Amino acid sequence: MFDLERILEAASIAAIEGGKKVFAHKNDPPVFTKGDGEPFTPGDLESQRAILQVLDLQGLLTPEYGVIAEEHTEGIEKLARPKSRFQWLIDPLDGTKAYIAGDPMVTVCIALYDQKRKTGKNRKINCRKR
């Protein structure tokens, strides 16, 4: 059964948990480079892992849910299910370059796209470095 309120609540919790991981590395995080030249940090990776863990614990990574995620983390290929009705779209640290530069505002973005209805719902949690 599709319970939108439960899904939005889970996405909010996942985004908050992801944000906590982002800021565990807030002071001068190590920076790595992806194959396309874009930077990423341990905060990006740990945030994505935390998001996926919350969604899994909430029963929202079953075969009817696929994942399209910004970061290539271990096991992510198993979650790429392009034929699944629902697709989680995850950017675990939107604003990585700003984050690296010390900007105090970044966003954790999570959206759920319904391929049957061609609609989506999202949760963006703005995080501030302290």
Backbone as ProteinMPNN parsed JSONL, in Angstrom:
{"seq_chain_A": "MFDLERILEAASIAAIEGGKKVFAHKNDPPVFTKGDGEPFTPGDLESQRAILQVLDLQGLLTPEYGVIAEEHTEGIEKLARPKSRFQWLIDPLDGTKAYIAGDPMVTVCIALYDQKRKTGKNRKINCRKR", "coords_chain_A": {"N_chain_A": [[0.836, -1.18, 0.0], [0.51, 2.221, -0.779], [1.553, 4.736, 1.116], [1.616, 7.923, 1.392], [2.132, 9.89, 3.392], [3.632, 8.449, 5.297], [5.842, 7.815, 3.726], [6.88, 10.369, 3.116], [7.545, 11.204, 5.696], [9.532, 9.316, 6.328], [11.42, 10.027, 4.381], [12.06, 12.584, 5.28], [13.235, 12.022, 7.779], [15.391, 10.513, 6.855], [16.789, 12.463, 5.387], [17.527, 14.234, 7.434], [19.178, 12.571, 8.983], [21.155, 12.101, 7.078], [22.158, 14.707, 6.844], [23.347, 15.007, 9.357], [25.549, 13.349, 9.072], [26.929, 14.664, 7.057], [27.888, 16.928, 8.411], [29.566, 15.843, 10.249], [32.029, 15.981, 9.247], [32.677, 18.639, 8.964], [34.77, 20.481, 9.41], [37.269, 21.416, 7.487], [37.132, 19.221, 5.424], [38.435, 16.184, 3.894], [39.063, 16.11, 0.388], [38.034, 14.515, -2.548], [38.149, 13.355, -5.973], [35.778, 12.684, -8.476], [35.359, 10.553, -11.396], [34.424, 12.246, -13.384], [35.543, 14.607, -12.749], [34.334, 16.09, -10.786], [34.136, 17.186, -7.379], [34.076, 15.302, -4.26], [33.308, 14.438, -0.865], [34.022, 12.743, 2.293], [31.711, 13.303, 3.692], [29.673, 13.418, 1.723], [29.523, 10.706, 0.945], [28.998, 9.316, 3.376], [26.621, 10.511, 4.132], [24.912, 9.657, 2.076], [24.938, 6.886, 2.575], [23.706, 6.845, 5.108], [21.164, 7.851, 4.48], [20.186, 5.825, 2.769], [20.194, 3.719, 4.583], [18.196, 4.486, 6.447], [15.933, 4.55, 4.744], [15.865, 1.846, 4.042], [15.431, 0.618, 6.553], [12.883, 1.546, 6.956], [11.467, 0.047, 5.212], [11.463, 0.835, 2.571], [13.072, 0.229, 0.441], [12.447, -1.9, -1.079], [11.881, -4.246, -3.837], [10.052, -2.759, -5.441], [10.968, -0.206, -5.333], [13.378, 1.758, -6.794], [16.721, 3.173, -6.97], [18.283, 6.173, -7.74], [21.195, 7.655, -7.437], [23.448, 10.248, -6.417], [26.075, 9.687, -5.597], [28.53, 7.105, -6.002], [28.311, 4.495, -4.183], [29.185, 1.597, -2.226], [27.391, -1.258, -3.222], [25.353, 0.123, -4.465], [24.659, -0.425, -7.084], [22.967, -2.636, -6.972], [20.635, -1.497, -6.161], [19.757, 0.011, -8.218], [17.118, 0.02, -10.051], [15.671, 0.258, -12.777], [13.161, -0.39, -13.823], [11.408, -0.385, -11.763], [8.449, 0.828, -10.172], [8.58, 3.063, -8.438], [11.048, 5.556, -7.914], [13.754, 6.475, -6.035], [15.399, 9.498, -5.8], [18.426, 10.759, -5.083], [20.466, 13.188, -3.692], [22.987, 13.448, -1.725], [24.47, 15.527, -0.672], [23.95, 18.419, -1.622], [25.596, 20.922, -3.061], [28.311, 20.583, -2.763], [30.757, 21.827, -3.55], [30.495, 24.369, -2.414], [30.313, 23.627, 0.249], [32.876, 22.531, 0.661], [34.309, 24.872, 0.394], [33.625, 26.112, 2.705], [31.153, 27.307, 3.009], [28.286, 27.927, 4.918], [25.773, 26.83, 4.33], [24.181, 24.056, 3.005], [22.384, 21.501, 1.18], [20.475, 18.56, 1.702], [19.084, 16.384, -0.487], [16.207, 14.577, -1.307], [14.071, 12.755, -3.3], [11.044, 11.224, -4.427], [10.026, 9.547, -7.196], [7.23, 8.707, -9.093], [6.826, 6.497, -11.51], [4.594, 5.544, -12.804], [2.568, 7.45, -12.497], [3.919, 9.654, -13.313], [4.827, 11.663, -11.609], [6.213, 13.383, -8.755], [7.411, 13.598, -5.352], [9.152, 15.518, -2.939], [11.781, 16.007, -0.497], [13.652, 18.437, 0.942], [16.248, 19.204, 2.961], [17.629, 21.82, 4.501], [20.835, 22.447, 5.659], [22.908, 23.796, 8.151], [26.194, 24.744, 8.783], [27.817, 24.866, 11.894]], "CA_chain_A": [[0.0, 0.0, 0.0], [1.266, 3.463, -0.916], [1.188, 5.664, 2.181], [2.431, 9.1, 1.112], [2.58, 10.53, 4.633], [4.707, 7.616, 5.863], [6.998, 7.95, 2.842], [7.445, 11.707, 3.325], [8.158, 11.203, 7.026], [10.774, 8.549, 6.214], [12.361, 10.842, 3.608], [12.512, 13.669, 6.164], [14.173, 11.427, 8.744], [16.59, 10.144, 6.103], [17.526, 13.695, 5.07], [18.117, 14.738, 8.684], [20.303, 11.683, 9.318], [22.193, 12.406, 6.105], [22.745, 15.986, 7.221], [24.239, 14.787, 10.506], [26.798, 12.764, 8.555], [27.627, 15.724, 6.326], [28.575, 17.841, 9.314], [30.585, 15.161, 11.042], [33.294, 16.306, 8.586], [32.53, 20.034, 8.561], [35.991, 21.284, 9.522], [38.315, 21.071, 6.536], [36.98, 17.82, 5.01], [39.269, 15.751, 2.775], [38.358, 16.233, -0.889], [38.401, 13.537, -3.564], [37.601, 13.727, -7.273], [35.105, 11.635, -9.248], [35.85, 10.386, -12.753], [34.034, 13.386, -14.218], [36.227, 15.797, -12.261], [33.58, 16.738, -9.703], [34.639, 16.817, -6.049], [33.209, 14.719, -3.239], [33.939, 14.343, 0.448], [33.43, 11.677, 3.104], [30.347, 13.709, 4.059], [28.779, 12.985, 0.647], [29.374, 9.252, 0.983], [28.35, 8.89, 4.616], [25.246, 10.997, 4.073], [24.144, 8.745, 1.217], [24.771, 5.611, 3.299], [22.718, 7.057, 6.169], [19.86, 7.977, 3.825], [19.772, 4.493, 2.319], [19.923, 2.903, 5.764], [16.877, 4.862, 6.964], [14.91, 4.075, 3.801], [15.813, 0.393, 4.162], [14.783, 0.294, 7.832], [11.465, 1.888, 6.828], [10.876, -0.843, 4.223], [11.273, 1.603, 1.339], [14.049, -0.169, -0.571], [11.99, -3.174, -1.624], [12.014, -4.24, -5.297], [9.244, -1.763, -6.157], [11.66, 1.076, -5.222], [14.731, 1.841, -7.323], [17.49, 4.301, -6.459], [19.204, 6.914, -8.593], [21.913, 8.419, -6.422], [24.569, 11.079, -6.866], [27.373, 9.08, -5.296], [28.694, 5.677, -6.269], [28.711, 3.837, -2.947], [29.145, 0.134, -2.291], [26.079, -1.873, -3.284], [24.339, 0.979, -5.092], [24.214, -1.034, -8.342], [21.849, -3.535, -6.678], [19.435, -0.701, -5.918], [19.352, 0.634, -9.48], [16.052, -0.823, -10.616], [14.991, 1.204, -13.663], [11.784, -0.78, -14.135], [10.574, -0.248, -10.569], [7.479, 1.917, -10.276], [9.038, 4.23, -7.687], [12.485, 5.801, -7.985], [14.326, 7.444, -5.114], [16.425, 10.362, -6.383], [19.151, 11.183, -3.884], [21.695, 13.982, -3.724], [23.236, 13.465, -0.287], [25.076, 16.789, -0.255], [23.813, 19.357, -2.74], [26.413, 22.08, -2.722], [29.604, 20.075, -2.291], [31.815, 22.832, -3.731], [30.29, 25.397, -1.389], [30.643, 22.967, 1.519], [34.333, 22.464, 0.724], [34.792, 26.244, 0.567], [33.261, 26.59, 4.031], [29.823, 27.922, 3.026], [27.536, 27.287, 5.993], [24.483, 26.272, 3.918], [24.086, 23.033, 1.971], [21.09, 20.843, 1.218], [20.351, 17.129, 1.46], [17.89, 16.286, -1.335], [15.635, 13.249, -1.531], [12.778, 12.822, -3.987], [10.482, 9.945, -4.868], [9.339, 9.717, -8.48], [6.284, 7.637, -9.428], [6.877, 6.349, -12.967], [3.246, 5.285, -13.314], [1.829, 8.719, -12.525], [4.828, 10.691, -13.827], [4.86, 12.745, -10.627], [7.147, 13.138, -7.674], [7.377, 14.352, -4.096], [10.524, 15.629, -2.475], [12.144, 16.595, 0.785], [14.962, 19.078, 0.972], [16.565, 19.662, 4.302], [18.759, 22.744, 4.497], [21.697, 22.226, 6.813], [23.818, 24.919, 8.389], [27.386, 24.461, 9.592], [27.912, 25.686, 13.113]], "C_chain_A": [[0.884, 1.247, 0.0], [0.751, 4.466, 0.107], [2.105, 6.885, 2.072], [2.952, 9.767, 2.379], [3.736, 9.763, 5.271], [5.988, 7.767, 5.043], [7.672, 9.307, 3.038], [8.12, 11.82, 4.685], [9.494, 10.462, 6.994], [11.827, 9.347, 5.452], [12.905, 11.991, 4.452], [13.53, 13.16, 7.179], [15.486, 11.085, 8.052], [17.436, 11.374, 5.788], [18.198, 14.267, 6.312], [19.326, 13.885, 9.082], [21.464, 11.898, 8.35], [22.911, 13.698, 6.442], [23.689, 15.863, 8.41], [25.581, 14.241, 10.043], [27.613, 13.805, 7.797], [28.472, 16.541, 7.296], [29.486, 17.154, 10.317], [31.974, 15.48, 10.494], [33.374, 17.79, 8.236], [33.812, 20.854, 8.593], [37.07, 20.734, 8.597], [38.233, 19.61, 6.084], [37.965, 17.449, 3.902], [38.429, 15.774, 1.495], [38.93, 15.222, -1.87], [37.741, 13.962, -4.877], [36.993, 12.509, -7.953], [35.718, 11.57, -10.644], [35.518, 11.545, -13.673], [34.661, 14.7, -13.75], [35.519, 16.521, -11.131], [34.1, 16.277, -8.346], [33.586, 16.093, -5.213], [34.02, 14.576, -1.96], [33.393, 13.127, 1.188], [31.997, 12.016, 3.536], [29.326, 13.3, 3.005], [28.469, 11.497, 0.776], [28.624, 8.782, 2.225], [26.902, 9.35, 4.684], [24.392, 10.045, 3.238], [23.917, 7.402, 1.908], [23.702, 5.732, 4.382], [21.304, 7.144, 5.587], [19.336, 6.6, 3.419], [19.446, 3.581, 3.497], [18.538, 3.218, 6.335], [15.777, 4.345, 6.035], [14.752, 2.554, 3.877], [15.087, -0.014, 5.441], [13.284, 0.579, 7.796], [10.754, 1.015, 5.792], [10.654, -0.182, 2.872], [12.402, 1.394, 0.331], [13.722, -1.563, -1.094], [12.076, -3.117, -3.147], [11.132, -3.235, -6.044], [9.845, -0.356, -6.083], [13.07, 0.947, -5.804], [15.418, 3.066, -6.749], [18.364, 4.872, -7.574], [19.901, 7.879, -7.646], [23.117, 9.134, -7.021], [25.905, 10.364, -6.713], [27.374, 7.589, -5.588], [29.231, 5.037, -4.994], [28.547, 2.335, -3.109], [27.703, -0.375, -2.294], [25.014, -1.07, -4.014], [23.815, 0.367, -6.391], [23.002, -1.945, -8.122], [20.537, -2.776, -6.5], [18.955, 0.032, -7.169], [18.37, -0.308, -10.16], [15.211, 0.043, -11.542], [13.546, 0.85, -13.988], [10.848, -0.691, -12.928], [9.658, 0.959, -10.717], [7.994, 3.2, -9.624], [10.558, 4.324, -7.762], [12.872, 6.85, -6.952], [15.421, 8.196, -5.85], [17.139, 11.02, -5.209], [20.39, 11.99, -4.248], [22.041, 14.218, -2.258], [23.911, 14.726, 0.243], [25.037, 17.701, -1.474], [24.533, 20.634, -2.344], [27.783, 21.669, -2.221], [30.705, 21.125, -2.424], [31.705, 23.94, -2.691], [30.675, 24.862, -0.006], [32.159, 22.926, 1.716], [34.918, 23.848, 1.005], [34.419, 26.84, 1.921], [31.926, 27.308, 4.11], [28.968, 27.198, 4.065], [26.209, 26.643, 5.571], [24.649, 25.269, 2.785], [22.733, 22.347, 2.133], [21.249, 19.352, 0.992], [19.03, 16.963, 0.715], [17.474, 14.834, -1.533], [14.279, 13.453, -2.196], [12.336, 11.411, -4.329], [9.65, 10.211, -6.108], [8.486, 8.481, -8.741], [6.221, 7.54, -10.949], [5.499, 6.104, -13.582], [2.467, 6.586, -13.473], [2.633, 9.865, -13.123], [4.828, 11.928, -12.921], [5.866, 12.401, -9.545], [6.859, 13.997, -6.461], [8.8, 14.428, -3.593], [10.605, 16.208, -1.081], [13.537, 17.173, 0.622], [15.155, 19.58, 2.38], [17.799, 20.545, 4.195], [19.527, 22.562, 5.79], [22.642, 23.41, 6.95], [24.979, 24.445, 9.252], [27.37, 25.369, 10.804], [29.349, 25.795, 13.511]], "O_chain_A": [[1.889, 1.303, 0.708], [-0.359, 4.982, -0.024], [3.222, 6.883, 2.59], [4.114, 10.17, 2.424], [4.706, 10.365, 5.731], [7.084, 7.837, 5.599], [8.898, 9.385, 3.117], [9.16, 12.466, 4.808], [10.477, 10.929, 7.569], [12.998, 9.346, 5.83], [14.083, 12.333, 4.349], [14.56, 13.793, 7.409], [16.564, 11.335, 8.592], [18.661, 11.334, 5.909], [19.333, 14.738, 6.237], [20.368, 14.415, 9.468], [22.626, 11.877, 8.757], [24.135, 13.778, 6.339], [24.716, 16.539, 8.463], [26.627, 14.628, 10.563], [28.841, 13.824, 7.883], [29.642, 16.812, 7.027], [30.11, 17.817, 11.145], [32.977, 15.279, 11.178], [34.077, 18.157, 7.294], [33.923, 21.838, 7.861], [37.7, 19.718, 8.889], [39.159, 18.838, 6.331], [38.3, 18.286, 3.064], [37.232, 15.491, 1.524], [40.146, 15.088, -2.008], [36.871, 14.832, -4.883], [37.603, 11.44, -8.003], [36.506, 12.437, -11.022], [36.241, 11.804, -14.635], [34.355, 15.768, -14.28], [36.06, 17.478, -10.577], [34.462, 15.112, -8.18], [32.383, 16.245, -5.424], [35.251, 14.591, -1.976], [32.401, 12.538, 0.756], [31.172, 11.121, 3.723], [28.223, 12.878, 3.352], [27.311, 11.081, 0.724], [27.723, 7.948, 2.136], [26.051, 8.652, 5.236], [23.289, 9.672, 3.639], [22.823, 6.844, 1.833], [22.885, 4.828, 4.555], [20.364, 6.575, 6.142], [18.186, 6.257, 3.692], [18.528, 2.765, 3.418], [17.789, 2.302, 6.67], [14.796, 3.764, 6.5], [13.639, 2.037, 3.788], [14.225, -0.893, 5.415], [12.507, -0.057, 8.507], [9.57, 1.218, 5.522], [9.769, -0.582, 2.116], [12.664, 2.248, -0.516], [14.611, -2.31, -1.502], [12.321, -2.046, -3.702], [11.443, -2.891, -7.185], [9.315, 0.579, -6.683], [13.859, 0.118, -5.351], [14.777, 3.903, -6.114], [19.085, 4.143, -8.256], [19.283, 8.803, -7.118], [23.716, 8.68, -7.996], [26.76, 10.431, -7.595], [26.36, 6.905, -5.442], [30.437, 5.031, -4.747], [27.859, 1.865, -4.015], [26.893, 0.033, -1.461], [23.886, -1.538, -4.167], [22.666, 0.602, -6.767], [22.117, -2.022, -8.974], [19.457, -3.343, -6.669], [17.866, 0.607, -7.174], [18.76, -1.306, -10.765], [14.148, 0.518, -11.142], [12.78, 1.724, -14.394], [9.641, -0.897, -13.056], [10.032, 1.974, -11.304], [7.863, 4.288, -10.186], [11.263, 3.317, -7.686], [12.379, 7.978, -6.987], [16.287, 7.575, -6.466], [16.526, 11.753, -4.433], [21.246, 11.538, -5.009], [21.456, 15.09, -1.615], [23.928, 14.971, 1.45], [25.983, 17.743, -2.26], [24.13, 21.332, -1.414], [28.355, 22.328, -1.353], [31.506, 21.296, -1.504], [32.714, 24.393, -2.152], [31.284, 25.567, 0.798], [32.664, 23.244, 2.792], [35.889, 23.985, 1.75], [34.845, 27.947, 2.252], [31.587, 27.863, 5.155], [28.936, 25.967, 4.081], [25.577, 25.971, 6.386], [25.194, 25.597, 1.731], [22.023, 22.586, 3.11], [22.069, 18.929, 0.178], [17.977, 17.353, 1.22], [18.289, 13.979, -1.881], [13.448, 14.225, -1.718], [13.161, 10.514, -4.499], [8.698, 10.991, -6.082], [8.959, 7.351, -8.623], [5.631, 8.399, -11.604], [5.271, 6.422, -14.749], [1.785, 6.788, -14.477], [2.084, 10.929, -13.408], [4.83, 13.067, -13.388], [6.313, 11.259, -9.439], [6.148, 14.999, -6.544], [9.579, 13.497, -3.798], [9.661, 16.803, -0.56], [14.473, 16.484, 0.217], [14.314, 20.299, 2.92], [18.881, 20.077, 3.841], [18.948, 22.527, 6.875], [23.115, 23.953, 5.952], [24.786, 23.832, 10.302], [26.946, 26.522, 10.721], [29.666, 26.44, 14.51]]}, "name": "protein", "num_of_chains": 1, "seq": "MFDLERILEAASIAAIEGGKKVFAHKNDPPVFTKGDGEPFTPGDLESQRAILQVLDLQGLLTPEYGVIAEEHTEGIEKLARPKSRFQWLIDPLDGTKAYIAGDPMVTVCIALYDQKRKTGKNRKINCRKR"}
